[in-house]
Amino acid sequence: MKFRVFLHKRARKFLEETRSRDKERIVEKLRKLEDFPEIELDVVKVVGEENTFRLRIGSYRALFRVYENEKIIVIAKIDTRKRIYR
């Protein structure tokens, strides 16, 4: 069964303010998360956080949380590599 992917309002706001070419690339990668964990993306578990992962999309990063029982992924934050972990 596929995961449902949701955007937190902070992530949605970042996408709205992003250039359309970058936005398309980011959205395309986020859609692939429906097949988590059988995906071929650059995903790494965030150290010290439970069920939280990082997705690399070029110079952007997306932090997301996985709710296995509900089959839900929530994209908490999207930003550049410099600012994502602040």
Residue frames as a rotation matrix with the C-alpha (Angstrom) as fourth column:
MET 1
0.577 0.817 0.000 0.00
0.817 -0.577 0.000 0.00
0.000 0.000 -1.000 0.00
LYS 2
-0.156 -0.630 0.761 1.27
0.610 -0.667 -0.428 3.45
0.777 0.397 0.488 -0.92
PHE 3
-0.477 -0.078 -0.875 1.91
0.786 -0.484 -0.385 6.24
-0.393 -0.872 0.292 1.53
ARG 4
0.640 0.594 0.487 -0.07
0.705 -0.707 -0.063 9.47
0.307 0.384 -0.871 1.36
VAL 5
-0.478 -0.873 -0.098 2.20
0.869 -0.453 -0.197 12.52
0.128 -0.179 0.975 1.27
PHE 6
0.717 0.697 -0.029 1.13
0.682 -0.693 0.233 15.76
0.142 -0.186 -0.972 2.94
LEU 7
-0.284 -0.778 0.560 2.82
0.526 -0.614 -0.588 19.15
0.802 0.128 0.584 3.07
HIS 8
-0.075 0.150 -0.986 3.07
0.914 -0.385 -0.128 21.11
-0.399 -0.911 -0.108 6.31
LYS 9
0.867 0.494 0.061 2.06
0.476 -0.785 -0.396 24.74
-0.148 0.373 -0.916 5.77
ARG 10
0.414 -0.806 -0.423 5.72
-0.316 -0.563 0.764 25.80
-0.854 -0.182 -0.488 6.18
ALA 11
-0.507 -0.587 0.631 6.75
0.341 0.536 0.772 23.47
-0.791 0.607 -0.071 3.33
ARG 12
0.243 0.696 0.675 3.83
0.947 -0.021 -0.319 24.60
-0.208 0.718 -0.665 1.16
LYS 13
0.873 0.055 -0.484 4.80
0.066 -0.998 0.005 28.26
-0.483 -0.036 -0.875 1.68
PHE 14
-0.119 -0.986 -0.119 8.40
-0.206 -0.092 0.974 27.53
-0.971 0.140 -0.193 0.63
LEU 15
-0.430 -0.003 0.903 7.17
0.745 0.564 0.357 25.85
-0.510 0.826 -0.240 -2.57
GLU 16
0.636 0.753 0.168 4.90
0.733 -0.523 -0.436 28.78
-0.240 0.400 -0.884 -3.40
GLU 17
0.776 -0.382 -0.502 7.88
-0.274 -0.921 0.277 31.13
-0.569 -0.077 -0.819 -3.19
THR 18
-0.158 -0.883 0.443 10.21
0.104 0.431 0.896 28.91
-0.982 0.188 0.023 -5.27
ARG 19
-0.451 -0.083 -0.889 10.96
-0.815 -0.367 0.448 29.33
-0.363 0.927 0.097 -8.98
SER 20
0.532 0.843 -0.082 8.70
-0.799 0.468 -0.377 27.18
-0.279 0.266 0.923 -11.13
ARG 21
0.303 -0.474 -0.827 11.50
-0.546 0.625 -0.558 25.02
0.781 0.620 -0.069 -12.59
ASP 22
-0.786 -0.602 0.139 12.83
-0.420 0.356 -0.835 24.15
0.454 -0.714 -0.533 -9.13
LYS 23
-0.283 0.776 0.563 9.31
-0.863 0.050 -0.503 23.71
-0.418 -0.629 0.656 -7.79
GLU 24
0.587 0.520 -0.620 8.49
-0.770 0.596 -0.229 21.11
0.250 0.612 0.750 -10.46
ARG 25
-0.150 -0.753 -0.641 11.64
-0.319 0.650 -0.690 19.14
0.936 0.101 -0.337 -9.68
ILE 26
-0.841 -0.148 0.520 10.93
-0.533 0.069 -0.843 19.22
0.089 -0.987 -0.137 -5.93
VAL 27
0.064 0.965 0.255 7.28
-0.919 0.156 -0.361 18.18
-0.389 -0.212 0.897 -6.32
GLU 28
0.433 0.038 -0.901 8.28
-0.642 0.715 -0.278 15.33
0.633 0.698 0.334 -8.64
LYS 29
-0.590 -0.732 -0.340 10.67
-0.212 0.547 -0.810 13.93
0.779 -0.406 -0.478 -6.00
LEU 30
-0.706 0.374 0.601 8.13
-0.673 -0.093 -0.733 14.37
-0.219 -0.923 0.317 -3.21
ARG 31
0.361 0.880 -0.309 5.56
-0.932 0.356 -0.074 12.38
0.044 0.315 0.948 -5.20
LYS 32
0.019 -0.446 -0.895 8.02
-0.378 0.825 -0.419 9.47
0.925 0.347 -0.153 -5.37
LEU 33
-0.786 -0.317 0.530 7.87
-0.586 0.113 -0.802 9.25
0.195 -0.942 -0.275 -1.57
GLU 34
0.281 0.955 0.089 4.51
-0.957 0.272 0.103 7.48
0.074 -0.114 0.991 -1.95
ASP 35
0.690 -0.064 -0.721 6.51
-0.176 0.952 -0.252 4.28
0.703 0.300 0.645 -2.49
PHE 36
-0.144 -0.753 0.641 8.64
-0.879 -0.200 -0.432 4.74
0.454 -0.626 -0.634 0.66
PRO 37
0.413 -0.895 -0.167 10.86
-0.399 -0.343 0.850 2.87
-0.819 -0.284 -0.499 1.62
GLU 38
0.136 -0.349 0.927 11.25
0.696 0.700 0.161 1.12
-0.705 0.623 0.338 -1.77
ILE 39
0.983 0.170 -0.065 12.50
0.088 -0.756 -0.649 4.26
-0.159 0.633 -0.758 -3.49
GLU 40
0.195 -0.951 0.239 15.74
0.981 0.185 -0.061 5.12
0.013 0.246 0.969 -5.22
LEU 41
0.705 0.028 0.709 16.15
0.078 -0.996 -0.039 8.61
0.705 0.083 -0.704 -3.81
ASP 42
-0.450 -0.893 -0.018 18.85
0.232 -0.098 -0.968 10.14
0.863 -0.439 0.251 -1.62
VAL 43
0.584 0.702 0.409 17.09
-0.343 -0.244 0.907 9.63
0.736 -0.670 0.098 1.71
VAL 44
-0.530 -0.759 -0.379 18.92
0.183 0.334 -0.925 9.52
0.828 -0.559 -0.038 5.04
LYS 45
0.473 0.645 -0.600 17.52
0.729 0.095 0.678 9.08
0.494 -0.758 -0.425 8.54
VAL 46
0.263 -0.331 0.906 18.04
-0.354 -0.907 -0.228 12.17
0.898 -0.261 -0.355 10.71
VAL 47
-0.436 -0.546 -0.716 20.24
0.469 0.541 -0.698 11.30
0.768 -0.640 0.020 13.70
GLY 48
-0.982 -0.003 -0.187 18.59
0.176 -0.352 -0.919 11.81
-0.063 -0.936 0.347 17.06
GLU 49
-0.429 0.890 -0.153 15.07
-0.872 -0.452 -0.189 12.03
-0.237 0.052 0.970 15.65
GLU 50
-0.590 0.300 0.750 12.54
0.106 0.949 -0.296 9.23
-0.801 -0.095 -0.592 15.56
ASN 51
0.094 0.658 0.747 10.91
0.825 0.368 -0.429 8.47
-0.557 0.657 -0.508 12.18
THR 52
0.742 0.096 -0.663 12.42
-0.157 -0.938 -0.310 11.63
-0.652 0.334 -0.681 10.62
PHE 53
0.177 -0.634 0.753 14.28
0.844 0.491 0.215 11.58
-0.506 0.597 0.622 7.33
ARG 54
0.029 -0.269 -0.963 16.04
-0.326 -0.913 0.245 13.95
-0.945 0.307 -0.115 4.94
LEU 55
0.539 0.150 0.829 15.51
0.712 0.446 -0.543 13.90
-0.451 0.883 0.133 1.17
ARG 56
-0.374 -0.732 -0.569 18.17
0.122 -0.647 0.753 15.53
-0.919 0.213 0.332 -1.00
ILE 57
0.594 0.539 0.597 16.87
0.723 -0.033 -0.690 17.33
-0.352 0.842 -0.409 -4.10
GLY 58
0.354 -0.583 0.732 19.87
0.526 -0.523 -0.671 19.04
0.773 0.622 0.121 -5.68
SER 59
-0.700 -0.631 0.336 20.76
0.123 -0.569 -0.813 22.00
0.704 -0.528 0.475 -3.47
TYR 60
-0.031 0.778 0.628 17.45
-0.829 -0.371 0.418 21.66
0.558 -0.508 0.656 -1.59
ARG 61
-0.949 -0.139 -0.285 16.59
0.043 0.833 -0.552 19.40
0.314 -0.536 -0.784 1.32
ALA 62
0.053 0.981 0.188 13.20
-0.592 -0.121 0.797 18.20
0.804 -0.153 0.575 2.53
LEU 63
-0.932 -0.237 0.273 12.72
-0.356 0.473 -0.806 16.98
0.062 -0.849 -0.525 6.08
PHE 64
-0.044 0.964 -0.261 9.86
-0.685 0.162 0.710 14.56
0.727 0.210 0.654 6.50
ARG 65
-0.596 -0.005 0.803 8.32
-0.716 0.456 -0.529 12.37
-0.363 -0.890 -0.275 9.16
VAL 66
-0.567 0.342 -0.749 6.98
-0.370 0.707 0.603 8.88
0.736 0.619 -0.275 8.48
TYR 67
-0.261 0.596 0.760 3.89
-0.876 0.185 -0.446 7.54
-0.407 -0.781 0.473 10.25
GLU 68
-0.916 -0.296 -0.269 4.10
-0.389 0.814 0.430 3.85
0.092 0.499 -0.862 9.37
ASN 69
-0.727 0.663 0.179 0.82
0.415 0.632 -0.654 2.68
-0.547 -0.402 -0.735 10.94
GLU 70
0.215 0.854 -0.474 -1.25
0.067 -0.497 -0.865 5.35
-0.974 0.154 -0.164 9.19
LYS 71
-0.024 -0.346 0.938 0.75
0.951 0.282 0.128 5.14
-0.309 0.895 0.322 5.92
ILE 72
0.942 0.307 0.133 1.30
0.329 -0.923 -0.201 8.90
0.061 0.233 -0.970 6.00
ILE 73
-0.220 -0.975 -0.031 4.37
0.975 -0.219 -0.023 11.01
0.016 -0.035 0.999 5.23
VAL 74
0.864 0.443 -0.240 4.38
0.464 -0.885 0.036 14.65
-0.197 -0.143 -0.970 6.34
ILE 75
-0.017 -0.837 0.547 6.86
0.791 -0.346 -0.504 16.98
0.611 0.424 0.668 4.64
ALA 76
0.421 0.182 -0.889 7.74
0.848 -0.427 0.315 19.26
-0.322 -0.886 -0.334 7.57
LYS 77
0.504 -0.363 -0.784 10.22
-0.171 -0.932 0.321 21.61
-0.847 -0.027 -0.532 5.94
ILE 78
0.534 -0.424 0.732 11.86
0.846 0.269 -0.461 22.31
-0.002 0.865 0.502 2.57
ASP 79
0.876 -0.312 -0.369 14.80
-0.240 -0.944 0.228 24.67
-0.419 -0.111 -0.901 2.26
THR 80
0.543 -0.777 -0.320 18.32
-0.480 0.025 -0.877 25.04
0.689 0.629 -0.359 0.97
ARG 81
0.338 -0.492 -0.802 21.07
0.556 0.792 -0.251 22.94
0.759 -0.362 0.542 2.47
LYS 82
-0.639 -0.667 0.384 22.45
0.152 -0.599 -0.786 25.93
0.754 -0.444 0.484 4.37
ARG 83
-0.587 0.456 0.669 19.22
-0.722 -0.669 -0.178 26.72
0.367 -0.587 0.721 6.20
ILE 84
0.082 0.775 -0.626 17.33
-0.310 0.617 0.723 23.44
0.947 0.135 0.291 6.55
TYR 85
-0.026 -0.149 -0.989 18.84
0.665 0.736 -0.129 22.26
0.747 -0.661 0.079 9.83
ARG 86
-0.874 -0.294 0.387 18.41
-0.032 -0.760 -0.649 25.54
0.485 -0.579 0.655 11.73
